[in-house]
Amino acid sequence: MYQVPQFGAVSGFPSAGQPMYREIARGVGIDAREYEAIKRVSTQVYQSGVKPMAKAVSEGIKQNLGGEWFAFVNPAGDETYEFSLTRVKGTDFVSFVLDNTKFQVCRIKAYF
């Protein structure tokens, strides 16, 4: 079973005790408000130790921003995975590392 932490409004990160953040890529479909919410939610989940992290990240982003989100979390440097999504627009993603954990988040778009 997993727990989903409660998430507050989008705000800046406090400086003390924050993990090291490194952006890998960000699509132009993610605006500044969404970007900050994704980073904040991901950091809160990462620091809380909630498992599975990907489920808690996607649910937390949905609570904050609405819509449907896909989150993929794995150790940074471990590129031995493969996945494919349909119905995802190539500009609606962000990828970053917190300490040694890589987060890849994208908005899921349904096209009918």
C-alpha positions in Angstrom: 0.0 0.0 0.0 1.2 3.5 -0.6 0.4 6.9 1.0 -0.1 10.1 -0.9 1.2 13.1 1.0 -1.1 16.2 1.1 0.3 19.0 -1.1 -0.2 22.7 -0.6 -0.1 25.6 -3.0 2.7 26.1 -5.4 5.6 27.9 -3.7 9.3 28.1 -3.7 11.5 25.5 -1.9 12.9 26.2 1.5 16.7 26.2 1.3 17.6 24.0 4.2 17.8 20.2 3.7 16.8 20.2 0.0 18.2 17.5 -2.3 20.5 18.4 -5.1 18.4 19.3 -8.2 19.6 18.9 -11.8 17.3 19.5 -14.8 17.8 17.1 -17.8 15.1 18.3 -20.2 11.9 20.3 -20.2 9.3 20.4 -23.0 7.8 23.8 -24.0 4.3 22.4 -23.2 5.1 22.6 -19.4 4.6 26.2 -18.2 6.4 27.8 -15.3 3.5 27.2 -12.8 3.3 23.5 -13.8 7.1 23.1 -13.7 7.3 24.5 -10.1 4.4 22.3 -9.0 6.1 19.2 -10.5 9.4 20.0 -8.8 7.8 20.7 -5.5 5.6 17.6 -5.4 8.5 15.4 -6.6 10.7 16.8 -3.9 8.1 16.3 -1.2 7.5 12.7 -2.2 11.3 12.0 -2.5 11.9 13.4 1.0 9.0 11.7 2.6 10.2 8.2 1.5 6.7 7.2 0.3 6.7 4.1 -1.9 6.0 3.7 -4.7 7.3 7.2 -5.5 6.0 7.3 -9.1 2.4 6.7 -7.9 2.6 9.4 -5.2 4.2 11.9 -7.6 1.6 11.4 -10.3 -1.3 11.6 -7.8 0.2 14.7 -6.1 0.7 16.5 -9.5 -2.9 15.6 -10.4 -4.1 17.0 -7.0 -2.3 20.3 -7.7 -2.8 20.7 -11.5 -5.6 18.4 -12.5 -5.4 16.3 -15.6 -3.7 12.9 -15.9 0.1 12.5 -15.4 2.6 9.7 -15.9 5.7 9.6 -13.6 8.7 7.3 -14.1 11.2 7.2 -11.2 14.5 5.2 -11.3 18.1 5.5 -10.1 20.0 8.2 -12.0 22.4 6.6 -14.4 20.3 3.4 -14.7 19.2 3.5 -18.3 18.3 -0.2 -18.6 14.5 0.5 -18.9 12.2 0.7 -21.8 8.7 2.1 -22.0 6.4 3.6 -24.6 3.3 5.8 -24.3 0.8 6.6 -26.9 -1.4 9.7 -26.5 1.4 11.8 -25.1 2.4 15.0 -26.7 6.2 15.3 -27.0 6.3 18.8 -25.5 4.5 18.0 -22.3 7.3 16.5 -20.2 10.0 17.3 -17.7 13.0 15.2 -16.7 15.3 15.9 -13.7 17.4 14.3 -11.0 17.1 14.8 -7.2 20.3 13.6 -5.6 20.7 10.2 -7.3 17.1 9.6 -8.3 15.8 10.4 -11.8 12.2 11.7 -12.3 10.5 11.7 -15.7 7.1 13.3 -15.7 4.7 13.8 -18.6 1.1 15.0 -19.1 -1.0 12.3 -20.7 -3.2 13.6 -23.5 -6.2 11.7 -24.8 -6.8 12.2 -28.4 -10.2 10.8 -29.7 
